[in-house]
Structure formats: C-alpha cells, structure tokens
Amino acid sequence: MKPVHMQIYLAPMEGITTYVYRNAQAAVYGRLDKYFTPFLEPHEKRSFKKRELQEILPENNKGLYVVPQILTNRAEGFLELAASLHEMGYREINLNLGCPSKTVVSKGKGSGFLAFPEELDRFLDTVFSGLTGELSDLRISVKTRLGMESSEEFPGLLAIFNRYPLHELILHPRVQKDYYNHRPDRQAYCLARQESRAPLCYNGDLFTRKDMDGFLADFPDTDRLMLGRGLIRDPGLAAGEVAEEEKKERFRRFHELVLNGYREWNMGDRNVLFKMKELWFYQIRQFADAEKLGKQIKKAQTLAEYERAVEELFSEKPMVL
Ligand SMILES: Cc1cc2nc3c(=O)[nH]c(=O)nc-3n(C[C@H](O)[C@H](O)[C@H](O)COP(=O)(O)O)c2cc1C
C-alpha cells in the first residue's frame, strides 16, 4: 500500500544547507516537509554566534519548517540551548548522533557518543526528564548512525532509544568508521522498521530519482526520507520530473538566488566563491560532458571568472534528466 504522503526532509550539511540555500530551494522547487539546520553547539555563554543566529532567526526562515540540530554529549548544555530555541518559537529539536568527523568523535560527540551507551542513556534520561514546564511541548528527534565500529552495536542502541518518547528516529545506516564508504546497511534499516518505537526516517545514498523509486519499491511502507548529497546535486530531486529546458531554467534561477543570497551576507568575494564551489562539487554531476567547465569553476579566482564559467556551462552543456 502506498503511503498517503511521502515526507521529504533536507539533511543537515554543515556549510551547505544554510538559510540562503533552504530559501532558494523552497522558492524554486517547492517547500520540503522539514529542513534540518547544520549542528549547533551549546556555548558557555548562552547567546548565539552571529552566523548561528542568522541560521535560526525566524525571519530568515519564513514559511519553512526548520528543525535546529544540536551536537553535544552534555544534557544540561542541550537543555539550555533547547530552551533558547524554544523561546525563539522552535518546538522540535534534533540530536546529532551521526557526525563521523574525528574531531567530533574524539570528544565523544556525534557518532562518537554511540560508543558510550550508558552515558547516552543517562543523557536521554536527563533530557527527557527536563522537558517540563515551558519545555513540555518540545519534541526531540534523533539522527543516528548504527554505531562506531559495527552494526552489531545497533540493537543495543535501539533498545535505549526505545526507552524514550522520541518524536522521530532518523537512521543513516552506516557506522562511524565507514564515514561515507560502503553501502548503507539495509538490513539494519529493516530491523529498525520492526523494532523502533519512534517513527523512522531513512537517510543515505539516495542520489537520483531512480535510487528513490528503487528504495521505495523495496520498502513501500516508508513514509519519510531525508535527502542530503542527492538533493544538493539536484535541488529538484523531490519535485516532479520536467523537460530539460525547464530543468535548466529552474536550476539557473536557483543558482542565482543562492549566489545573490551569499553576496548579501557581506562575507567577501573569496568566501562567496568558496561557498559556491562547495556546491558545485555536487551540482556538476547534473550536467553531461562538463568535466572541463567543472574544473574552470573550481579554478576561478574571482567572481567574474566564476560567473563566466557558470554561464558557459549553462549555455553549452545539457542537463542530465
Ligand atoms: C559536507 C557534509 C556536512 C554534513 N553536516 C552534517 C551536520 O551538520 N549534521 C548531521 O547530522 N549530518 C551532517 N552530514 C550528514 C548528512 O546529513 C547525511 O546524513 C549524509 O550525507 C548521508 O545522507 P546522503 O547520502 O543523502 O547525503 C553532513 C554530510 C556532509 C557530506
């Protein structure tokens, strides 16, 4: 049986899924169901850094359902930051248990926290016990990997998650040491589907519409997907199929919105260039026969050079449907 409405979420991607990106994506391709912010970390001082504040200010996210994500292993820090976000109007917050980067993992955070199940249990206990008074309407979801070393860690972790009323469990079925290598472990996803008390969202390696269709054919009762690199490659991935000309026209508009959005940040041309090049690492795969122009974009030293290369790409190269 087909689910009534397939919910699609934009994955958090540090440096990439900024508010500029979210707004451009929604304006051109239609709103997704949820947008997760790249992770925020609790600070000693309670106030937000300017860039963080920019991401979560309601006026920068008008009309979008945004879920702020927190990275920490300290329950008190989590609750304090959650309280600040609650004050700003947020009612759903996500805990990052997936980040595989060494600097994060070595501090026992992100997927590094998965190596300490007892501490994780205590953390969740303190967090959920802290959702009283003003915070009693706050929903907490978790984005997790399967473990640090082996997917055999996952059943124990799932048993811990099941002790708490998580709003949602988002599973990227790899372990920390995989980083982004190997294939997502679909068997683990199956286990989670059977055993998770919280509604389950799948995340991982859905790069094309064909990947999505194949996944949904294999797991037809899936009702929510989180898309990361695939959606950055093609921001229209979750929108309906269109002819090549229309696809290009939309992507051109999208690109312009993102570029202008970053220009308005006043971060200097070099940083704008850096941000745009980071996107092209994924986006270039949408164009056929574009290796040379991809290199030109990467090598551009000024925004003028950059725009010339992008213009040539748009006018010369067909888009892959
Ligand atoms: C550059 C980059 C930055 C990321 N930043 C975050 C982050 O801040 N928080 C998080 O939970 N996951 C982060 N991720 C992981 C993605 O959200 C997602 O789980 C992962 O890319 C797998 O999904 P995909 O195959 O659809 O891309 C990041 C991934 C990449 C490649």
The ligand as an ORCA input file, in Angstrom:
! r2SCAN-3c Opt
* xyz 0 1
  C      29.590     18.166      3.901
  C      28.653     17.439      4.832
  C      28.232     18.072      6.007
  C      27.363     17.405      6.905
  N      26.938     18.041      8.048
  C      26.086     17.393      8.911
  C      25.575     18.016     10.101
  O      25.858     19.182     10.424
  N      24.749     17.283     10.888
  C      24.380     15.993     10.582
  O      23.616     15.365     11.313
  N      24.827     15.401      9.451
  C      25.647     16.057      8.622
  N      26.062     15.428      7.466
  C      25.487     14.119      7.124
  C      24.221     14.274      6.257
  O      23.205     14.946      6.954
  C      23.682     12.896      5.798
  O      23.368     12.139      6.934
  C      24.685     12.118      4.961
  O      25.241     12.934      3.946
  C      24.038     10.882      4.325
  O      22.933     11.227      3.545
  P      23.047     11.370      1.919
  O      23.613     10.074      1.422
  O      21.613     11.614      1.483
  O      23.958     12.511      1.655
  C      26.920     16.080      6.595
  C      27.360     15.473      5.411
  C      28.195     16.111      4.540
  C      28.635     15.417      3.272
*
